[in-house]
């Protein structure tokens, strides 16, 4: 299931409705009716307004009212569609969102932190960082500890890792983009793989017309999500 944006639709709908309500640059149907009544009130009794002219103006009034009702209905429809898309996003909670990239940006001489989601329980495994040529730069062993205590397995979930920035020879890795992937074994002995950039959607937040989804410990704009499945 692919989901496209977002809460901006609801904000756009509200703005459109506000524009319809506040725009005083054109005559509304009530203004038009008042003018017609004033015109009839102050007409020359000896030369009353032509009935055909009255019919023309009332016809224009009916057309104006119809146009205003149409604009109002369209604004309400846009708002309704925006709310529907928001609820559609809420229904994605628990599904997995893919950001479309397994890469991190690293500055030479610094540490890099990142999070990886493991769909299955972990018996043991490693996280590897490779450069753009696919060359292995560093390996991080998955520490089998929970709250400081050694455990036989780690439960499936999102785990945070810290890379000291050193390559396999103990030198500072150059600044650049590195790709993060993991190979691990589940408690049944099956080999599993996962990578950075794909996480379960834990919650959805609407903020200032933008839809944000919680992936790991961070809220990410829905527009950054490439795929939801």
C-alpha positions, 0 to 999 in steps of 0.5 A: 500500500503506497500512501501519498500526502498528507495533512496539507489538504486539510489546511488548504481546504480551510484556507479555501473556505476562509477565502470564500467567507472573507472575500469582500471584493465581489458582491454576494447574493445578499448585497445583490438583493439589497441593491435590487430592493433599493432600486425598486424602492426608489424607482420613478413611479411614472416609469417603473422598472421593466419587468424583463429587467427585473427577471434578468436581475433575479436570474442573475441573483439565482446564478450568483447564489448557485455559484456561492453554494457550489464554492461552499460545497467544494470547500467542504468536500476538500476538507472532508477529503483532507480528513479522510487522507489523515485517517488513512495515514492513521490506519498505517500505524503498525505497518512498515515505512521505507525511507528508500535509503540505507545511507548515513552521512559521516564526518571524518573524526566524529562518531555516527549514531543510527537506528536499525529495525530488526523484524525477528528476534536476534540470537547474534549478528553484526551491523556492517558499514560499506562505502559507495563502492560496496567495500566493507569499512567497519563492522559492529557486533550486536551486543547481546545485553539488555539493561546491562545484563547478558541475554540469550536473545534480543527481542525484535525491534528498533535498536540504536548503534554508535559507530566510532568512525574508525575503519577496520584498520583503526583509522578515521574513515573519510567524510562521506556517505556510508551504507548500513546493513545487518546480517543476524541469526534468529533463535531458530537458527535462520539467517536474517538480513535487515538495513537502515531506513525501514521501520514500523510506524509507531504513531502519527502526528499532525502539526501545522498542516504537516503529517509526521510519522514516528519511525524509531525514536524520531518523527519524520514527514510523511513526504519523506516516506517512499513506501508503506507496506 
